Amino acid sequence: MPEVTTKTKKTKAADLGSLPEWDLSHLYASPDAQALKADIARLEADAAAFAKRATGKLSELAGNEPDSLASLVAAYEAIQDLAGKIGSYAGLRYAADTSDAARAKFYGDINETMTRVGSSLLFFELELNRIEDALLDDALLRSTRLAAYKSWLIDLRRERPHQLADELEQLFLDKSVTSAAAFNRLFDETMTGLRFHVGKEELTLEPALNKLQDPDASVRKAWAMALSETFRSNIRLFTLITNTLAKDKEISDRWRKFSGISDARHLANRVEPEVVEALVSAVRAAYPRLSHRYYALKAKWFGQDQLEFWDRNAPLPKVEQDTHSWGEARDIVLDAYGRFAPEMAQVARRFFDEQWIDAGLRSGKSPGAFAHPTVPSAHPYVLINYQGRPRDVMTLAHELGHGVHQVLAGHNGALMAPTPLTLAETASVFGEMLTFKNLLAAGGAPERRKALLAQKVEDMINTVVRQIAFYTFEMKLHTERRQGELTSERINEIWMEVQVESLGPAIRLTPAYDVFWAYIPHFIHSPFYVYAYAFGDCLVNSLYAVYEKAEPGFVEKYFAMLKAGGTKHHSELLAPFGLDARDPAFWQLGLGVIESMIAELEKME
């Protein structure tokens, strides 16, 4: 494993090295591949045969032939894996270039196929949930094969109070193609099609946002205004999309009898609403000790009382910025992972060696970053837009954490490998922390340590404070939407209210910032997802504190947690570390890590 040294290499943006593109042929060779056509045909035939074989028979099998019921669950899982493989290929190919009409059509056609197949299989989970509790409990006791799916069945039954009649469930599913899914696609294609201009320079969203971290304040301001101008010129469309999806969610929640606006997300995350409220309350109460305090300190570094909003993530003045080639980024992350556990680095290395990563910037490519698990019978893929900044190295560490988690959990199968979003962020944020601590330990000049600490504090504020502010924004927006459509101006007002509260008086929020809510994809794709980042960051801070105390067997316990996938509740997974997310002190412990870093920065003054 290469050593991380105190000497940092200054790499020009043009010298980032060869940025990899993923090899989707591990799934299918092409959209016209015979293997893909055969799998689609097999999927439709297997789904039809399964429905004929199983419909109306589950309660009887639970009572008389629990092993036969287990065989049906296994067959259902195999169909889900195959469907996931096909859908993942279409989705990843589309993400690589959402501006390509042929890819968009292929993605849309596959989605329609998946919806049609899903509709024919919809009965299975609904019918499973109609089996009487005593009968199912007895079947689990009598069949070890069925008991292997116990955690999935328990999770499934948590959905039972919100389950509709079969025909209504089928209608909701069929209509999703022309409702929520359609507006999600409209958002994606609109956002990737936007162009931002300063002078003669034209950029897509990701590199334009990157300009807000340019060392030159005039460059940051110019691109902030360009972003604002383009968002504003499209704000009516983004307002329509937001209003439509919020109403679509309200209809679903009302029919499913969810009392709270975010309760459906909490159920999906397998986390109690009171745990989330404890997190949100703890973070909002800590705003003055975290973001307000840090940004006041940063303004002082810039010789100002207030920072302009485009300076919030600006590099520190008089500190030369590191730029890392792709090879350096790979070595930094793998070294950090390997020092923690060689097995973690071995899994992560496969992403580089076997072309599971797409890292370059291209017109039409999805902005941001993600790790897609695909299905257990295949392997995950990682998408990032790598530009050589230290933050990009941390993004790589983050997404590889997801990828390692997905690989390790894959043995649980298609039904139980997926992890609730709150715990899904654990491995990613832990990977970031390992990488940061490794870089910090490498030493160097005091100014370098200051820059690393400041960057980490900003990333943690963006992960904890900013995401809870996003959650607060969504709560207010969805609450008001229940009374009628919101104008663009009102959404802008709600956005500014929560941003002022979270960022504090040291950040000057001019009217140009009021439309910046429009580009946040989580509001569109996964309502209320955002608190999972804060949950994961605070959880990892607490977890890392246990690790730093040299807790015996920590690495083994950590790997056991990742390998559990979605088979255990967060309380079960945290218990071996002596942690409990239901305890208010748990969140204070995590927030205290951020406070301690800010205090260290203050002492450097």
C-alpha positions as CSV (number, residue, x, y, z in Angstrom):
1,M,0.0,0.0,0.0
2,P,1.6,3.4,-1.0
3,E,2.5,5.7,1.9
4,V,0.8,9.1,2.2
5,T,3.6,11.7,2.7
6,T,3.6,15.2,4.0
7,K,4.7,16.4,0.6
8,T,1.8,17.4,-1.6
9,K,2.1,17.5,-5.3
10,K,0.6,20.4,-7.2
11,T,-1.2,19.0,-10.2
12,K,-2.7,21.1,-12.9
13,A,-6.3,20.4,-13.8
14,A,-5.2,19.3,-17.2
15,D,-2.9,16.7,-15.6
16,L,-5.4,14.8,-13.7
17,G,-4.5,11.7,-15.6
18,S,-6.8,9.3,-17.5
19,L,-10.2,9.4,-15.8
20,P,-11.9,6.1,-16.0
21,E,-15.3,5.2,-17.6
22,W,-17.2,2.3,-16.3
23,D,-17.6,-0.9,-18.2
24,L,-21.3,-1.7,-18.3
25,S,-20.7,-4.8,-20.4
26,H,-20.4,-6.6,-17.0
27,L,-24.2,-6.3,-17.1
28,Y,-24.9,-6.3,-20.9
29,A,-22.8,-5.7,-24.0
30,S,-25.2,-3.2,-25.5
31,P,-28.9,-2.3,-25.6
32,D,-29.2,-4.6,-28.6
33,A,-27.4,-7.5,-27.0
34,Q,-29.0,-10.8,-27.4
35,A,-28.4,-11.6,-23.8
36,L,-30.4,-8.6,-22.7
37,K,-33.3,-9.4,-25.1
38,A,-33.3,-13.0,-23.7
39,D,-33.3,-11.8,-20.1
40,I,-36.2,-9.4,-20.8
41,A,-38.2,-12.2,-22.3
42,R,-37.2,-14.6,-19.5
43,L,-38.2,-11.9,-16.9
44,E,-41.7,-11.5,-18.4
45,A,-42.2,-15.2,-18.8
46,D,-41.0,-16.0,-15.2
47,A,-43.1,-13.2,-13.7
48,A,-46.2,-14.5,-15.5
49,A,-45.6,-18.1,-14.5
50,F,-44.9,-17.1,-10.9
51,A,-48.2,-15.1,-10.7
52,K,-50.1,-18.2,-12.0
53,R,-48.3,-20.5,-9.6
54,A,-48.6,-18.4,-6.5
55,T,-51.7,-16.1,-6.6
56,G,-54.2,-17.0,-3.9
57,K,-52.2,-19.8,-2.4
58,L,-49.9,-18.2,0.2
59,S,-52.0,-18.6,3.3
60,E,-52.7,-22.2,2.5
61,L,-49.0,-22.9,2.0
62,A,-48.0,-21.1,5.2
63,G,-50.3,-23.4,7.1
64,N,-49.6,-26.7,5.3
65,E,-46.3,-26.4,3.3
66,P,-44.1,-23.7,4.7
67,D,-41.1,-25.0,2.7
68,S,-43.1,-24.5,-0.5
69,L,-43.8,-21.0,0.6
70,A,-40.1,-20.5,1.1
71,S,-39.5,-21.8,-2.4
72,L,-41.9,-19.1,-3.7
73,V,-40.0,-16.4,-1.8
74,A,-36.8,-17.6,-3.3
75,A,-38.3,-17.6,-6.8
76,Y,-39.6,-14.1,-6.2
77,E,-36.1,-13.0,-5.1
78,A,-34.6,-14.4,-8.3
79,I,-37.1,-12.5,-10.4
80,Q,-36.3,-9.3,-8.5
81,D,-32.6,-9.8,-9.0
82,L,-33.0,-10.2,-12.8
83,A,-35.3,-7.2,-13.0
84,G,-32.8,-5.2,-11.0
85,K,-30.0,-6.2,-13.3
86,I,-31.9,-5.0,-16.4
87,G,-33.2,-1.8,-14.8
88,S,-29.7,-1.0,-13.4
89,Y,-28.2,-1.3,-16.9
90,A,-30.7,1.1,-18.4
91,G,-30.4,3.5,-15.5
92,L,-26.6,3.6,-15.5
93,R,-26.4,4.0,-19.2
94,Y,-28.8,6.9,-19.0
95,A,-26.9,8.5,-16.2
96,A,-23.7,8.5,-18.3
97,D,-25.4,10.8,-20.8
98,T,-29.0,12.0,-20.1
99,S,-28.9,14.3,-23.1
100,D,-28.8,11.4,-25.6
101,A,-32.2,10.8,-27.0
102,A,-31.6,7.1,-27.7
103,R,-30.5,6.4,-24.2
104,A,-33.5,8.3,-22.8
105,K,-35.8,6.3,-24.9
106,F,-34.2,3.0,-23.9
107,Y,-34.4,4.0,-20.3
108,G,-38.0,5.0,-20.6
109,D,-38.9,1.7,-22.4
110,I,-37.1,-0.4,-19.8
111,N,-38.9,1.5,-17.0
112,E,-42.2,0.7,-18.7
113,T,-41.2,-3.0,-18.9
114,M,-40.2,-3.0,-15.2
115,T,-43.6,-1.4,-14.3
116,R,-45.5,-4.0,-16.3
117,V,-43.6,-6.8,-14.7
118,G,-43.9,-5.2,-11.2
119,S,-47.6,-4.9,-11.7
120,S,-47.9,-8.7,-12.4
121,L,-45.9,-9.4,-9.2
122,L,-47.6,-6.8,-7.0
123,F,-50.0,-9.4,-5.5
124,F,-47.2,-11.3,-3.8
125,E,-46.1,-8.9,-1.1
126,L,-49.7,-7.8,-0.5
127,E,-50.9,-11.4,-0.1
128,L,-48.0,-12.2,2.2
129,N,-49.1,-9.4,4.4
130,R,-52.6,-10.9,4.6
131,I,-51.4,-14.1,6.2
132,E,-52.4,-14.1,9.8
133,D,-49.6,-13.3,12.3
134,A,-50.0,-16.6,14.2
135,L,-50.0,-18.6,11.0
136,L,-46.9,-17.0,9.7
137,D,-45.1,-17.2,13.0
138,D,-45.8,-20.9,13.1
139,A,-44.6,-21.3,9.5
140,L,-41.3,-19.6,10.4
141,L,-40.8,-22.0,13.3
142,R,-41.5,-25.1,11.1
143,S,-39.4,-24.1,8.1
144,T,-35.7,-23.2,8.4
145,R,-35.8,-22.2,4.7
146,L,-38.6,-19.7,5.3
147,A,-36.9,-18.5,8.5
148,A,-33.9,-17.4,6.4
149,Y,-36.2,-14.6,5.1
150,K,-37.5,-13.6,8.5
151,S,-36.0,-10.1,8.6
152,W,-37.5,-9.3,5.2
153,L,-40.9,-10.6,6.2
154,I,-40.8,-8.6,9.4
155,D,-39.9,-5.4,7.5
156,L,-42.6,-6.2,5.0
157,R,-45.3,-6.5,7.7
158,R,-44.4,-3.0,8.9
159,E,-45.9,-1.8,5.7
160,R,-49.2,-3.6,6.3
161,P,-51.1,-0.6,8.0
162,H,-50.4,1.4,4.8
163,Q,-51.3,-1.3,2.3
164,L,-54.1,-0.7,-0.1
165,A,-56.4,-3.1,-1.9
166,D,-54.7,-4.9,-4.7
167,E,-56.4,-3.0,-7.6
168,L,-55.5,0.4,-6.0
169,E,-51.9,-0.7,-5.5
170,Q,-51.8,-1.8,-9.1
171,L,-53.2,1.6,-10.2
172,F,-50.6,3.5,-8.2
173,L,-47.8,1.5,-9.7
174,D,-49.1,1.7,-13.3
175,K,-49.7,5.5,-13.0
176,S,-46.2,6.1,-11.6
177,V,-44.7,6.0,-15.1
178,T,-46.8,9.0,-16.1
179,S,-46.7,10.8,-12.8
180,A,-43.7,10.8,-10.4
181,A,-41.3,9.0,-12.7
182,A,-42.1,11.3,-15.6
183,F,-41.5,14.4,-13.5
184,N,-38.3,13.0,-12.1
185,R,-37.1,12.4,-15.7
186,L,-38.2,15.9,-16.7
187,F,-36.1,17.4,-13.9
188,D,-33.1,15.3,-14.8
189,E,-33.1,16.1,-18.5
190,T,-33.8,19.8,-17.9
191,M,-31.0,20.1,-15.3
192,T,-28.4,18.3,-17.4
193,G,-29.4,20.4,-20.4
194,L,-28.9,23.7,-18.6
195,R,-25.9,25.8,-19.6
196,F,-24.3,28.6,-17.5
197,H,-22.4,31.5,-19.0
198,V,-19.7,33.9,-17.9
199,G,-18.3,35.9,-20.8
200,K,-17.6,33.5,-23.6
201,E,-17.3,30.5,-21.2
202,E,-20.2,28.0,-21.1
203,L,-20.4,25.3,-18.5
204,T,-22.8,22.6,-17.3
205,L,-24.0,22.4,-13.7
206,E,-21.2,20.5,-12.1
207,P,-18.3,22.5,-13.3
208,A,-20.3,25.7,-12.8
209,L,-20.9,24.8,-9.1
210,N,-17.2,24.0,-8.9
211,K,-16.4,27.6,-9.7
212,L,-17.8,28.6,-6.3
213,Q,-14.6,27.1,-4.9
214,D,-12.3,29.0,-7.1
215,P,-9.5,31.0,-5.3
216,D,-10.5,34.2,-7.1
217,A,-13.5,35.9,-5.4
218,S,-14.4,37.7,-8.7
219,V,-14.7,34.3,-10.4
220,R,-16.9,32.9,-7.5
221,K,-19.2,35.9,-7.7
222,A,-19.5,35.8,-11.5
223,W,-20.5,32.2,-11.5
224,A,-22.8,32.5,-8.6
225,M,-24.7,35.2,-10.6
226,A,-24.7,33.0,-13.7
227,L,-26.1,30.1,-11.7
228,S,-28.8,32.3,-10.2
229,E,-29.7,33.8,-13.5
230,T,-30.1,30.4,-15.2
231,F,-32.0,28.9,-12.3
232,R,-34.3,31.9,-12.3
233,S,-35.0,31.8,-16.0
234,N,-36.2,28.2,-15.5
235,I,-37.8,28.6,-12.1
236,R,-41.4,28.3,-13.2
237,L,-40.7,24.8,-14.6
238,F,-38.9,23.8,-11.4
239,T,-41.8,25.2,-9.4
240,L,-44.3,23.2,-11.4
241,I,-42.2,20.0,-10.9
242,T,-41.9,20.6,-7.2
243,N,-45.6,21.4,-6.7
244,T,-46.6,18.3,-8.8
245,L,-44.4,15.9,-6.9
246,A,-45.4,17.3,-3.5
247,K,-49.1,16.9,-4.4
248,D,-48.4,13.4,-5.8
249,K,-46.8,12.5,-2.5
250,E,-49.7,14.0,-0.5
251,I,-52.2,11.9,-2.5
252,S,-50.2,8.7,-1.8
253,D,-49.8,9.6,1.9
254,R,-53.5,10.3,2.3
255,W,-54.5,7.0,0.7
256,R,-52.0,5.1,2.7
257,K,-53.0,6.8,6.0
258,F,-49.6,8.3,6.9
259,S,-50.3,10.9,9.5
260,G,-47.0,12.7,9.3
261,I,-45.6,14.3,6.2
262,S,-42.3,12.5,6.4
263,D,-43.6,9.3,8.0
264,A,-43.4,7.3,4.8
265,R,-39.6,8.0,4.6
266,H,-39.1,7.1,8.2
267,L,-40.8,3.8,7.6
268,A,-38.7,3.1,4.5
269,N,-35.6,4.0,6.6
270,R,-36.7,1.7,9.4
271,V,-36.2,4.5,11.9
272,E,-38.7,5.8,14.4
273,P,-40.0,9.3,13.9
274,E,-39.0,10.3,17.4
275,V,-35.4,9.4,16.7
276,V,-35.4,11.6,13.6
277,E,-37.0,14.4,15.6
278,A,-34.3,14.1,18.3
279,L,-31.7,14.4,15.6
280,V,-33.3,17.4,13.9
281,S,-33.9,19.2,17.3
282,A,-30.3,18.5,18.4
283,V,-28.8,19.9,15.1
284,R,-31.0,23.0,14.9
285,A,-30.2,23.8,18.6
286,A,-26.5,23.4,17.7
287,Y,-26.6,25.9,14.7
288,P,-25.0,28.7,16.8
289,R,-22.2,26.3,18.1
290,L,-21.5,24.9,14.6
291,S,-22.3,26.8,11.4
292,H,-22.8,30.3,12.9
293,R,-19.5,29.9,14.9
294,Y,-17.5,28.5,12.0
295,Y,-18.6,31.0,9.4
296,A,-17.9,33.9,11.8
297,L,-14.4,32.5,12.1
298,K,-14.0,32.1,8.3
299,A,-15.2,35.7,7.7
300,K,-12.5,36.8,10.1
301,W,-9.9,34.9,8.0
302,F,-11.2,36.8,5.0
303,G,-10.9,40.1,6.9
304,Q,-14.7,40.6,6.8
305,D,-17.7,40.8,9.2
306,Q,-19.8,38.8,6.7
307,L,-19.1,36.4,3.9
308,E,-21.0,36.6,0.6
309,F,-23.0,33.4,-0.1
310,W,-20.6,32.6,-2.9
311,D,-17.7,32.6,-0.5
312,R,-19.2,30.0,1.9
313,N,-17.1,27.2,0.4
314,A,-14.2,29.3,-0.8
315,P,-10.7,28.1,-0.2
316,L,-8.9,29.7,2.6
317,P,-7.0,32.9,1.7
318,K,-3.2,32.7,1.3
319,V,-3.3,28.9,1.3
320,E,-2.2,27.2,-1.9
321,Q,-4.8,24.7,-3.0
322,D,-3.8,21.0,-3.6
323,T,-4.9,19.4,-6.8
324,H,-4.7,15.6,-6.9
325,S,-4.4,13.5,-10.0
326,W,-6.7,10.5,-10.4
327,G,-3.8,8.2,-9.5
328,E,-3.0,10.1,-6.4
329,A,-6.7,10.1,-5.3
330,R,-6.8,6.4,-5.8
331,D,-3.7,5.8,-3.7
332,I,-4.8,8.2,-0.9
333,V,-8.2,6.4,-0.5
334,L,-6.8,2.9,-0.8
335,D,-4.0,3.7,1.7
336,A,-6.6,5.0,4.3
337,Y,-8.8,2.0,3.8
338,G,-5.9,-0.4,4.0
339,R,-4.6,1.1,7.2
340,F,-8.0,0.4,8.8
341,A,-8.5,-3.0,7.3
342,P,-6.7,-4.7,4.4
343,E,-10.0,-6.4,3.4
344,M,-11.6,-3.0,2.9
345,A,-8.9,-1.9,0.6
346,Q,-9.0,-5.2,-1.3
347,V,-12.7,-4.7,-2.0
348,A,-12.3,-1.0,-2.9
349,R,-9.4,-1.8,-5.3
350,R,-11.7,-3.9,-7.4
351,F,-13.6,-0.7,-8.4
352,F,-10.5,0.6,-10.0
353,D,-9.1,-2.6,-11.4
354,E,-12.3,-3.9,-12.9
355,Q,-13.7,-0.6,-14.3
356,W,-16.6,-0.1,-11.9
357,I,-16.0,3.7,-11.8
358,D,-17.0,6.5,-14.1
359,A,-15.1,9.6,-13.1
360,G,-14.7,12.0,-16.1
361,L,-16.7,15.2,-16.8
362,R,-18.9,15.0,-19.9
363,S,-21.7,17.0,-21.3
364,G,-25.0,15.3,-20.4
365,K,-23.5,13.2,-17.6
366,S,-25.5,13.2,-14.4
367,P,-24.1,15.8,-11.9
368,G,-22.9,14.9,-8.4
369,A,-21.9,11.4,-7.4
370,F,-23.5,8.1,-6.4
371,A,-22.8,4.4,-5.8
372,H,-25.4,2.2,-7.5
373,P,-25.6,-1.3,-5.9
374,T,-27.2,-2.9,-9.0
375,V,-28.0,-6.4,-7.7
376,P,-26.2,-9.0,-5.6
377,S,-25.6,-11.3,-8.6
378,A,-23.6,-8.5,-10.3
379,H,-21.6,-5.7,-8.5
380,P,-21.9,-2.0,-7.7
381,Y,-20.9,1.0,-9.9
382,V,-19.6,4.4,-8.8
383,L,-20.2,7.7,-10.7
384,I,-18.4,10.9,-9.7
385,N,-17.4,14.0,-11.6
386,Y,-13.7,14.2,-10.7
387,Q,-12.0,17.6,-10.9
388,G,-8.9,17.0,-8.7
389,R,-9.9,19.0,-5.6
390,P,-9.4,17.6,-2.1
391,R,-13.2,17.5,-1.9
392,D,-13.3,15.2,-4.9
393,V,-10.9,12.9,-3.1
394,M,-13.3,12.8,-0.2
395,T,-16.2,12.2,-2.5
396,L,-14.3,9.3,-4.0
397,A,-13.7,7.9,-0.4
398,H,-17.4,8.5,0.3
399,E,-18.8,6.6,-2.7
400,L,-16.3,3.8,-2.4
401,G,-17.5,3.4,1.2
402,H,-21.0,2.8,-0.2
403,G,-19.6,0.5,-2.8
404,V,-17.7,-1.6,-0.2
405,H,-20.8,-1.8,1.9
406,Q,-22.9,-3.0,-1.1
407,V,-20.4,-5.7,-2.0
408,L,-20.1,-6.9,1.6
409,A,-23.9,-7.0,2.1
410,G,-24.6,-8.7,-1.3
411,H,-24.5,-12.2,0.2
412,N,-27.9,-11.5,1.8
413,G,-29.6,-11.6,-1.6
414,A,-31.8,-9.2,-3.5
415,L,-34.5,-8.9,-0.8
416,M,-32.2,-8.3,2.2
417,A,-29.0,-6.8,0.9
418,P,-30.4,-3.3,0.6
419,T,-29.7,-1.1,3.7
420,P,-32.1,1.6,5.0
421,L,-30.9,5.0,3.9
422,T,-29.9,6.1,7.4
423,L,-27.5,3.2,7.8
424,A,-26.5,3.2,4.1
425,E,-24.6,6.4,4.8
426,T,-22.5,4.8,7.6
427,A,-19.8,3.2,5.5
428,S,-19.6,6.1,3.1
429,V,-19.0,8.7,5.9
430,F,-16.7,6.4,7.8
431,G,-14.6,6.0,4.6
432,E,-14.4,9.8,4.4
433,M,-13.3,10.0,8.0
434,L,-10.6,7.4,7.5
435,T,-9.3,9.3,4.5
436,F,-9.4,12.7,6.3
437,K,-7.6,11.3,9.4
438,N,-5.0,9.7,7.3
439,L,-4.2,13.0,5.5
440,L,-4.3,14.9,8.7
441,A,-1.8,12.5,10.3
442,A,0.6,12.9,7.4
443,G,1.6,16.2,8.9
444,G,3.1,19.1,7.0
445,A,3.0,22.9,7.5
446,P,0.5,24.4,10.1
447,E,-1.3,26.1,7.2
448,R,-1.9,22.7,5.6
449,R,-3.4,21.3,8.8
450,K,-5.6,24.4,9.1
451,A,-6.8,24.0,5.5
452,L,-7.5,20.3,6.0
453,L,-9.4,20.9,9.2
454,A,-11.4,23.8,7.7
455,Q,-12.3,21.7,4.7
456,K,-13.5,18.9,7.0
457,V,-15.5,21.2,9.2
458,E,-17.1,22.7,6.1
459,D,-17.9,19.2,4.7
460,M,-19.4,18.2,8.0
461,I,-21.5,21.3,8.2
462,N,-22.7,20.7,4.7
463,T,-23.5,17.1,5.7
464,V,-25.2,17.8,9.0
465,V,-26.4,21.5,9.2
466,R,-27.1,21.9,5.5
467,Q,-29.0,18.6,5.2
468,I,-31.1,19.3,8.3
469,A,-31.9,22.7,6.9
470,F,-32.9,20.9,3.6
471,Y,-35.2,18.6,5.7
472,T,-36.7,21.7,7.4
473,F,-37.3,23.3,4.0
474,E,-39.0,20.2,2.8
475,M,-41.2,19.9,5.9
476,K,-42.3,23.5,5.5
477,L,-42.8,23.2,1.7
478,H,-44.9,20.0,1.9
479,T,-46.9,21.4,4.8
480,E,-47.9,24.5,2.9
481,R,-48.5,22.6,-0.3
482,R,-51.3,20.8,1.3
483,Q,-53.2,24.1,1.3
484,G,-52.7,24.7,-2.4
485,E,-50.0,25.3,-5.0
486,L,-47.0,27.4,-4.0
487,T,-45.7,30.2,-6.1
488,S,-42.0,30.4,-7.0
489,E,-41.8,33.5,-4.8
490,R,-43.2,31.6,-1.8
491,I,-40.8,28.6,-2.3
492,N,-38.0,31.1,-2.5
493,E,-39.1,32.7,0.8
494,I,-39.2,29.4,2.6
495,W,-35.7,28.6,1.2
496,M,-34.3,31.8,2.4
497,E,-35.9,31.5,5.9
498,V,-34.3,28.1,6.6
499,Q,-30.9,29.2,5.1
500,V,-30.8,32.3,7.3
501,E,-31.5,30.2,10.3
502,S,-29.0,27.5,9.5
503,L,-26.1,29.6,8.1
504,G,-26.2,32.5,10.6
505,P,-25.4,36.1,10.5
506,A,-21.9,35.7,9.1
507,I,-23.2,34.7,5.7
508,R,-24.8,37.4,3.6
509,L,-27.7,36.0,1.6
510,T,-28.6,38.3,-1.2
511,P,-31.8,37.9,-3.3
512,A,-29.7,36.1,-6.0
513,Y,-29.5,33.1,-3.7
514,D,-33.3,32.6,-3.3
515,V,-33.5,30.2,-6.3
516,F,-30.7,27.9,-5.4
517,W,-33.2,25.3,-4.0
518,A,-34.1,24.5,-7.6
519,Y,-31.0,22.3,-8.4
520,I,-31.1,20.0,-5.3
521,P,-32.0,16.6,-6.8
522,H,-33.0,14.9,-3.5
523,F,-36.1,17.1,-3.2
524,I,-37.2,15.6,-6.5
525,H,-36.0,12.0,-6.4
526,S,-36.2,11.1,-2.7
527,P,-38.3,13.4,-0.5
528,F,-37.0,13.7,3.0
529,Y,-33.9,11.6,2.2
530,V,-31.6,14.4,3.2
531,Y,-31.7,13.7,7.0
532,A,-30.0,10.4,6.3
533,Y,-26.8,12.2,5.6
534,A,-26.9,14.0,9.0
535,F,-27.9,10.7,10.7
536,G,-25.0,9.0,9.1
537,D,-22.5,11.7,9.9
538,C,-23.4,12.0,13.5
539,L,-23.5,8.2,13.8
540,V,-20.0,7.9,12.3
541,N,-18.7,10.6,14.5
542,S,-19.8,8.6,17.5
543,L,-18.6,5.3,15.9
544,Y,-15.2,6.8,15.2
545,A,-14.9,8.0,18.8
546,V,-15.3,4.3,19.8
547,Y,-12.7,3.3,17.2
548,E,-10.1,5.9,18.5
549,K,-10.4,4.5,22.0
550,A,-9.0,1.2,20.6
551,E,-12.1,-0.7,21.4
552,P,-11.2,-4.5,21.2
553,G,-12.6,-6.2,18.1
554,F,-13.8,-2.9,16.6
555,V,-12.9,-3.9,13.0
556,E,-14.6,-7.2,13.3
557,K,-17.8,-5.6,14.7
558,Y,-17.7,-2.9,11.9
559,F,-17.4,-5.6,9.2
560,A,-20.3,-7.5,10.8
561,M,-22.4,-4.4,10.7
562,L,-21.7,-3.9,7.0
563,K,-22.3,-7.5,6.1
564,A,-25.6,-7.5,7.8
565,G,-27.1,-5.3,5.0
566,G,-30.8,-4.8,5.7
567,T,-31.3,-7.7,8.0
568,K,-31.0,-5.8,11.3
569,H,-32.5,-2.7,12.9
570,H,-30.2,0.2,13.7
571,S,-30.5,-0.5,17.4
572,E,-29.2,-4.0,16.9
573,L,-26.3,-2.9,14.7
574,L,-25.1,-0.2,17.1
575,A,-25.5,-2.2,20.3
576,P,-22.1,-4.0,20.0
577,F,-20.5,-0.6,20.0
578,G,-22.4,0.6,23.1
579,L,-24.3,3.2,21.1
580,D,-28.0,3.9,21.0
581,A,-29.5,6.4,18.5
582,R,-32.6,6.7,20.8
583,D,-30.5,8.3,23.5
584,P,-30.4,12.2,23.0
585,A,-26.8,12.1,24.3
586,F,-25.9,10.0,21.2
587,W,-26.5,13.0,18.9
588,Q,-24.6,15.4,21.2
589,L,-21.6,13.0,21.0
590,G,-21.6,13.2,17.3
591,L,-22.1,17.0,17.2
592,G,-19.3,17.4,19.7
593,V,-16.8,16.1,17.2
594,I,-17.6,19.0,14.9
595,E,-17.4,21.5,17.8
596,S,-14.0,20.1,18.8
597,M,-12.6,20.7,15.3
598,I,-13.9,24.3,15.2
599,A,-12.4,24.8,18.7
600,E,-9.0,23.6,17.3
601,L,-9.3,26.0,14.4
602,E,-10.0,28.9,16.8
603,K,-6.9,28.0,18.9
604,M,-4.8,28.3,15.7
605,E,-5.7,32.0,15.7
